[in-house]
């Protein structure tokens, strides 16, 4: 089955060519954008040195400053300074802040703040996608310098938007409120290394059972492929299809993951991406460990997640592997989205590797 290619059109240009005025859109609607701006070589932020400031932001669910005290302590031990000055106050139901506009303004401020060196999303949840047309991308392009931007889950919407609007490398990694000082060391070590080191990460270490890791690596299709990393949470990737910020898989290694989704829901989202052309030209796919999605929790007839991956991704002619520490797991890699990487998938999965070939940052002097 060959997925048809999805073509995004510039409706403003088409209207003008037809001699009609373009439709006026409200601020909450998507701007009429017809192309990605990510350059061939993505824009890299500076690595963090001693005294660098890390701004906590809440683009999704509400958080309190107290919930970020542990994260501040952890990064303080690394010589970094956590700050709440861009944390939107209050909340409304499942959303941080009193309005979408207030949340978007805080994200814009953090991106533009010359004193901020990195932006660390406090939590996922829901709400980041509502901000994409409200962030002042033009202002950010005009005055901001690139910053490390970290998070996962609902933050996928912002990863894809930043890549589209700014061309920056961003980091798919832990959210601030959930990083634990007594949790798996791989999560803290991976984050710290990407934040502070200017060397490529190389082959990423897969945790072992003695470290509390219970994930299983499973191969859908073997092969070796190189491309720029993109992706994130499957539900968020699917939700952006048809928007200016939709994931474009051509030439990319796509990472996906999810939590608490039954196999039929994973099936539906992957079918949507196939039919939208998201996987056209994709070099390889890594589906992170998602144990709560592997089977249904009752006696209803169901395919397994592995059945779904084999059926919907196995015929794409690219390497596909499941089960690495990405996303909703205590053991978590921090991955530089936009950086070049090489995926090598072998028969039993145990010898398969993901190698990060390009640094996520430049040094503090800008080189």
Order of alpha helices (4+ residues) and beta strands (2+ residues): alpha-beta-beta-alpha-beta-beta-beta-alpha-beta-alpha-beta-alpha-beta-alpha-beta-beta-beta-alpha-beta-alpha-beta-alpha-beta-beta-beta-beta-beta
